[in-house]
Amino acid sequence: MGSETKTKNRILELLDIKGWSQAELARQLGVSAQSVQYWTTGKTFPRGERLAKLAELSGYPQSWFLGEDPAPSFHLPDKHQAKSDSVVFTVLDVEFSCGDGSHVKGDFIDVVRSIELDPEYARRLVGNRPFKNIEIGNARGDSMAPTIAPGDLLFLDRTVTYFDGDGIYAFCFDGECYVKRLQKIGSKIVVLSDNSNYQSWSIDKDAIAMLYIQSKVVSSVPFNINRFG
């Protein structure tokens, strides 16, 4: 069996284990959906930095994707490791801007990989949404204050990748990424900040194709970081 075939089978197995679609894997890796499609059909396979990022994201060693191990030798905390009376959410290794639109790596990329919560409390945070659809990211900037404060944990519904009515979304537009309130007025979408010091702006109908909605913000909870030195 060639290396492309072994890698293809392992990536298909990973998608099944994690419950991810090809599009979801592409989004998390920052690659095109076509790249993942080629991997899963054996046309190409991830190399170098892409393979390293795939290993980091999944928690499986690079050797596993190359077919050198019969089974994953380790994995990061996920739903399979959760206690029977707890819920585990994945923490993304990015911060989402509530300000100038920058998009940067989070402070705990090598430490915080998941958060375990009491099911009753988790249900209060996400409502009736399936827990498997929820991811967590950090907010930065104060444009959504007092609704969302800098450093807050954002609970995101990753399945909402379209405008699903007025609400707060994590989205990218024209190369910049934000967490803002979106409201549709006529044929355009208005981008609103809850902090009155920030001006609203709009995305016209002709520019909506440049809008990429990453997820919808379901709720937020304080997560303050004390820095020393």
C-alpha positions, 0 to 999 in steps of 0.5 A: 500500500503506497504512502498516499493510500495510507495517509488517505485512509488515516485522514478518513479515519480521523474525520470519522473519529472526530465527526468532522467534515472535510470542510471543517478540517480544511477550515481548522487547518487553514487550507483549501477544501480542495486540498483536503479532498485531494488528501481523502482521495489519495491524489496528494498527501500533506507534507511538512508544515501541513502534516505537522499542523494536522498532527497538532490539531488531531493529537495523533503523531505524524507517523500515524498519518504516514501509516507507520503506527497501527493505531494512535499512540496518544490523543489530546483530551476530547469527548472520548476521555470525558467523565460520564458526568462532564462535557468537554469542549475544544479550545481553538488556538486563536483569538477573535478580534472585537476591535481592529480586525486582527487575527492572532494566535492565543496565549495557550496554544501549547497548554489549553486544548479543552475545557471540561464543564458540568453538563447542566452548566454547559447546557445553560451556556449553549442552549439546545445546541448539540455539544459536538457543534460547539468550540471555544475561542478567546475575544480580544479588543473592547469593541463589543464591551460591555457585552463581550470583554477582552479575554472572554471565552466565546462559545461558538456554534461552528455549524452556523457558517451563514447569516442566520438572522441578527446576532453576534458572529465570528467572521472575516471580511476583506482579509480581516477577522472580527467578532461583531454584531451583524444585522441585515437591513434591506440588501446589505449587512450592517456591522455593529459594535456594542461599544459606542466608541466604535462606528458601525459600517456596512457590507453592501450586496455587491461585497457580500461574497467577500464575507466569510462567517466562521461561526455564530457566538452563542455565549461568553464567559469571563476568562481573565489573564493576569500577566507578570513581567 
